[in-house]
């Protein structure tokens, strides 16, 4: 597998390419900026390796503790962490749950200490309006997140395949079946009916 540093280099080297292609297609600098911001966040802080002790995990600093339950419940390189679209969706939902919990605790604390009078309903309405008003922008940002994760998946696959190619040749390009699954498929036959 590529190191965290290699993944960072890939993210940073492909950023200008992504910006150029996005600007050429969208012809809109705001969309380009949003997608590139999502790509950088997805590639440098929100990548698939949050399920292990990694550079992504360490970059969260004193907030890294929120990823401990995720690390304990998601197997590394499974479809839930490294699956295109699925992995990013799981991480977005996971982070959203934490932001909601921390936001509710923060709101309660602010109301108790400062006696501000913020209500759950008022905050919920404001968030709903923000998401409705900026739906397209959120979707562009999520696209950038997924592109950042895809660069990670592509690097993992490319480097793993290259290493296997050195030992296995062109067979490395095809999916590998484990010996146990080969044995199971050859020994498992459909039961014959006795008459």
Buried (B, 14 or more C-beta within 10 A) or exposed (E): EBEBEEBBEBBEEBBEEBBEEBBEEBEEEEBBBBBBBBBBBBBBBBBBBBBEEBBBBEBBEEEBEBBEEBBEEBEBBBEBBBBBEEBBBBBBEBBEEBEEEEEEEEBEEEBEEEEEEBEEEEEEEEEEEEEEEEEEEBEBBBBBBBBBBBBBBEBBEEBBBEEBEEEEEEEBEEEEEEEEEEEEEEEEEEEEEEE
